[in-house]
Structure formats: C-alpha cells, structure tokens
Amino acid sequence: MADEIKIQYDAATLYARVYDSTGQVWNTSGTPAFEAWADGNVADYVISLTDQDSGEHLGDFPSDISAGVYQIIAYEGSGALSDIAVSSVGTIWWNGTSEETQTEYELNSYDPPTKTEMDGAFTEIKGATWDAGTDTLEDIRDKQTDIETDTAEIGAAGAGLTDLGGMSAGMKAEVNTEADTALTDYDPPTKTEMDDAFTEIKGATWDAGTDTLEDIRDKQTDIETDTAEIGVAGDGLTDLGGMSAGMKAEVNTEADTALTDYDPPTKTEMDDAFTEIKGATWDAGTDTLEDIRDDISNRVEMNVDHEVVKVSDS
C-alpha cells in the first residue's frame, strides 16, 4: 500500500515527521530508526509529501517501521528548524505493512488465551483438589452463611456458649473422664501438711496473743512513731535532762568517738568465745547454768543432810 499519510493544506511544499509513543522521531538516513530529537539531524526527519494540486498532500508511511501506533505532524518547508507545523497531530495504526483502522489494529493485536491456557488458569485458581460437588462458589457461599450463623450464635468471646447440652453422651463422658483424671492427678496438701507449713512459717515460739500480723503491724506503727519523734540523725532529741549545750556537745562527741572506736566481735568470734567458755564437752541437757545451779543446790542439801546425820549419830 501507499499514500497512508494524507494532509489537507493549501501550500506548495509540505513534509511529515513520524513520532513513536515515547516522543522519539523517525530518522530516514542510513539505517532508519527512531531516535531522540537532535537539531543537527532535522533534515533527516523529512518524509516527503506530494501535492495533488488540490490542496491534498500524500506520502508513504515508512515500511521499515514495525507494527504499532504512531503520530504524524506535517510541516511547511524542506526540513529546517524554523519550519512551522501546519497540521494537528494525526494517528496511524500500523500493522507493519499497511495502515489499519483502530478497531482492526486492536482486534489483530489481541492475543486471546487458548482453551488449554484457560483450563490451566482455572485449575490454578481452583487448586488441584477442587471438587465440583463441594467447592463451587455456591458451596462456598453456603458454608460462609453457615459460619456466620454459628458465629452469631457463639457470640463475642464465646458469650453465647451458655449450654453444652447438645453434646452427645459419648462426648460428655469423655469430658467427664478428662476432668476426673485431672482431679485425680492433682495432689493438694493435707491439713497436717498445711499446719506444718504454717508452723514453719510462724516459728516454734509463735504466740497468737502477741505475734499475729496485726500485732506486728501495731509494733511497726509504734516504732515508726518513735522513729519520727527521734528524727533523722537524732534531730528530735532536743532535751537530755537539763544538760547545757556544751555538755551535750561533749557527750555527743565522746559517744561518737566511742562508737567509732568500738570494734564489736563478729558472730563467728562470739560463737568461738562461747564455745571456749562452755568447753568442748558441754551438753545443753546437763551443763546449762540452771543445771549447774540445781546440781550445786542438790549437793549442798546432801552435805547438810549428811552433817545432820553425823551430829545425830554422835
């Protein structure tokens, strides 16, 4: 085919330029190709048009251009930068060898899927285990409806689960069995074990009249009251029985010095000292001060009785 380019304009010399969708212009020189605009190549962008002596100018669309959609603009002149466009932007739908209408071009360009491709796509959408008896959109819709009904009945956070009476006898039996097993496996402390634990916590000398938490709380309250009265670093001790300020200062100084100089024994040292005092064979059952006192008392009584007997015999 020929004369695909048609321009109606009353002028002697016209030519056309062809642009692709990216705005590049067709260069007809050398190996024709689209390129970005270059001022030095303006003469190579010319596609000649022939005047038909009726104001109509015709020209062939370049056969080297591959199929696609292109824009055409006509210019008056012979290919200079100063040439003026004399037409609006025209569009040509080119199939690689001839011009087509837009509908023809789009239909010819459309590549519909084959049946095999369609089947493959549907299989991928459905999944390999899809079943026409259970997995159609209708089936899914019905299942969703059932789920929504059940969800509404269950309620938020299971608020609707007020009765499990619909469970089968077998299910109830299984629940009961599991509950029984759990209760059997649970090993709660006996009363004796609880009493022993409380005794251990309280201590062997605990007294219900003085050692309850209430008693301890009251003692703590008393201590806090006294501590508040004493004050930080003894600030509350404002009177030491009529002593002068100087005497108080001296007493405080000597007391501070004594406390600083005092080197109290450690617990280990105290234990060693008591062991040394008691002796290595000391027995808590026979050698306490009470035992010694009682033993001395008994010996004294025995001696007195003996002396009395001797006097009587005399």
TAKA-V892987 format. One record per residue. OMEGA is omega in degrees with one decimal (999 if undefined). BURIAL is # if it has 24 or more other ideal C-beta (glycine too) atoms within 12 Angstrom, else .. D_CENTER is the distance of its C-alpha to the mean C-alpha in Angstrom with 2 decimals. Layout:
omega burial d_center
OMEGA BURIAL D_CENTER
OMEGA BURIAL D_CENTER
This chain:
omega burial d_center
179.9 . 69.01
177.1 . 69.75
177.2 . 69.76
-179.2 # 66.12
-178.3 # 65.90
-179.3 # 67.94
176.1 # 68.33
-178.9 . 70.70
-175.7 # 71.93
176.9 . 75.41
-173.7 . 75.57
-173.3 . 77.40
176.3 . 74.69
169.4 # 71.07
-177.5 # 68.39
169.5 # 64.79
-178.8 # 61.50
-179.2 # 58.74
174.6 # 55.01
-173.4 # 52.02
179.6 . 48.71
179.8 . 47.29
176.4 . 50.34
-175.1 . 52.10
-178.4 # 55.91
178.0 # 58.24
-172.9 # 60.42
-174.5 # 63.64
176.1 . 64.96
172.8 . 64.83
-174.1 . 62.11
179.7 . 60.99
173.8 . 57.28
178.7 # 54.84
173.3 # 53.92
-175.8 . 52.48
174.6 . 55.24
-176.1 . 57.57
-177.0 . 60.49
-178.4 . 62.75
-173.1 # 62.42
-179.2 # 63.25
-178.9 . 66.57
179.6 . 64.82
-173.4 # 62.76
168.8 # 65.95
-171.1 # 66.50
174.6 # 70.13
-178.6 # 71.20
179.1 . 74.79
-179.6 . 76.56
179.3 . 78.21
177.8 . 80.64
-175.8 . 79.09
179.6 . 76.16
-179.5 . 73.97
-176.0 # 72.53
176.5 # 71.32
-179.2 # 69.48
174.5 # 67.85
-175.2 # 64.10
-177.4 # 63.40
179.0 . 63.38
-177.5 . 61.22
-179.4 # 58.21
-177.2 . 55.85
178.7 . 54.80
179.7 # 52.65
-173.7 # 52.79
179.1 # 54.50
-177.7 # 55.83
175.5 # 59.44
179.6 # 61.02
-178.5 # 64.79
173.0 # 66.37
-178.6 # 69.99
-176.4 # 71.39
176.3 . 71.43
177.7 # 68.01
179.9 . 67.61
-177.4 . 64.76
-178.6 . 66.82
-175.3 . 67.20
175.6 . 66.14
-178.1 . 64.12
179.0 # 66.32
171.3 # 64.04
179.6 . 60.68
177.1 . 58.01
-178.8 # 59.02
176.2 # 56.89
176.4 # 58.08
-168.7 # 56.41
-178.4 # 57.64
179.9 # 57.50
178.1 . 58.67
-177.8 . 62.36
178.5 . 63.02
175.4 # 61.75
170.4 # 60.16
179.9 . 59.21
-179.7 . 55.56
179.5 . 55.48
-177.3 . 57.19
-177.5 . 54.92
177.2 . 51.68
-179.6 . 53.06
-179.6 . 54.24
-176.8 . 50.94
179.8 . 48.93
-176.9 . 47.97
178.8 . 47.18
174.2 . 45.43
177.9 . 47.80
179.7 . 47.72
178.6 . 46.25
177.8 . 43.43
179.7 . 42.87
179.2 . 42.87
179.3 . 40.39
-179.9 . 38.04
178.2 . 38.32
178.9 . 37.78
179.2 . 34.57
-175.5 . 33.41
-174.2 . 34.58
-172.6 . 33.46
-175.2 . 35.84
-178.3 . 35.98
-178.6 . 36.67
-178.4 . 39.42
-178.7 . 41.70
-174.8 . 42.30
-167.9 . 38.76
177.2 . 36.47
178.0 . 38.15
176.9 . 36.53
178.8 . 38.68
179.9 . 37.37
177.9 . 33.75
-178.8 . 34.66
178.5 . 36.34
178.8 . 33.45
178.4 . 31.09
178.8 . 33.64
179.7 . 33.80
179.6 . 30.03
177.8 . 30.02
-179.4 . 32.94
-179.5 . 31.36
178.5 . 28.06
-179.3 . 30.15
178.6 . 32.06
177.5 . 29.05
-179.4 . 27.74
178.9 . 24.50
176.4 . 22.73
-176.3 . 25.91
-178.5 . 28.22
-178.7 . 30.97
-177.8 . 31.14
-176.0 . 34.03
174.2 . 36.31
-177.1 . 36.12
180.0 . 39.87
178.7 . 39.61
177.7 . 38.62
179.4 . 41.35
179.4 . 43.41
179.8 . 41.95
178.7 . 38.36
179.7 . 39.31
179.3 . 41.11
177.3 . 38.15
179.5 . 35.93
-180.0 . 38.67
179.7 . 39.11
178.5 . 35.46
178.4 . 35.58
179.8 . 38.86
179.9 . 37.50
179.5 . 34.53
179.4 . 36.99
-179.3 . 39.36
-179.0 . 36.79
-176.9 . 35.84
-178.8 . 38.02
178.1 . 38.30
175.6 . 40.43
177.7 . 44.10
179.7 . 45.80
178.8 . 47.51
177.9 . 44.26
179.7 . 42.79
179.6 . 45.99
-179.8 . 45.96
179.3 . 42.38
178.5 . 43.29
178.9 . 46.47
178.4 . 44.60
-175.6 . 42.24
-174.1 . 45.22
-171.4 . 47.61
-175.3 . 51.13
-178.1 . 52.86
-178.0 . 50.59
-178.2 . 52.70
-178.6 . 51.69
-174.5 . 53.97
-167.7 . 52.41
177.4 . 49.07
177.2 . 46.84
177.3 . 43.63
178.8 . 45.64
179.6 . 48.28
178.2 . 45.78
-178.7 . 44.18
177.3 . 47.67
179.0 . 48.56
178.5 . 45.42
178.9 . 46.38
-179.5 . 49.87
179.5 . 48.58
179.0 . 46.31
-179.5 . 49.33
-179.8 . 51.57
178.7 . 49.02
-179.5 . 48.63
178.3 . 52.42
177.3 . 52.77
179.0 . 50.20
179.0 . 48.30
176.5 . 50.55
-178.2 . 53.34
-177.8 . 53.59
-180.0 . 54.74
-174.2 . 57.72
-176.7 . 60.11
177.0 . 63.33
171.7 . 64.77
175.0 . 68.03
177.6 . 70.11
177.2 . 69.52
178.9 . 69.97
179.6 . 67.08
-179.9 . 68.54
179.7 . 68.92
-179.0 . 65.36
179.8 . 64.13
179.3 . 66.26
179.7 . 65.10
180.0 . 61.47
-179.3 . 62.11
179.5 . 63.92
178.1 . 61.31
179.9 . 58.52
-179.2 . 60.59
179.8 . 61.29
-180.0 . 57.68
-177.3 . 56.75
-175.5 . 59.59
179.6 . 59.00
-175.1 . 57.50
177.6 . 56.65
174.1 . 56.59
178.2 . 53.36
179.8 . 52.80
178.7 . 53.86
177.2 . 57.00
179.6 . 57.72
179.4 . 57.31
-179.6 . 59.64
179.0 . 62.20
178.0 . 62.25
179.9 . 62.61
179.2 . 65.51
-175.6 . 67.14
-175.1 . 66.74
-172.6 . 67.85
-175.3 . 66.36
-178.3 . 67.96
-177.4 . 67.04
-178.1 . 66.25
-179.1 . 64.34
-175.0 . 66.51
-168.1 . 69.85
176.5 . 69.53
177.7 . 67.95
177.0 . 70.06
179.0 . 70.72
179.6 . 71.98
178.6 . 74.18
-178.8 . 75.49
-178.6 . 76.32
178.6 . 77.95
179.8 . 80.09
-179.3 . 81.08
-179.7 . 82.11
178.9 . 84.13
-179.9 . 85.87
-179.9 . 86.78
179.6 . 88.07
178.5 . 90.20
179.9 . 91.60
-178.7 . 92.47
178.3 . 94.12
178.9 . 96.18
179.8 . 97.27
-179.9 . 98.37
178.8 . 100.32
-178.7 . 102.07
180.0 . 102.97
-179.9 . 104.37
999 . 106.51
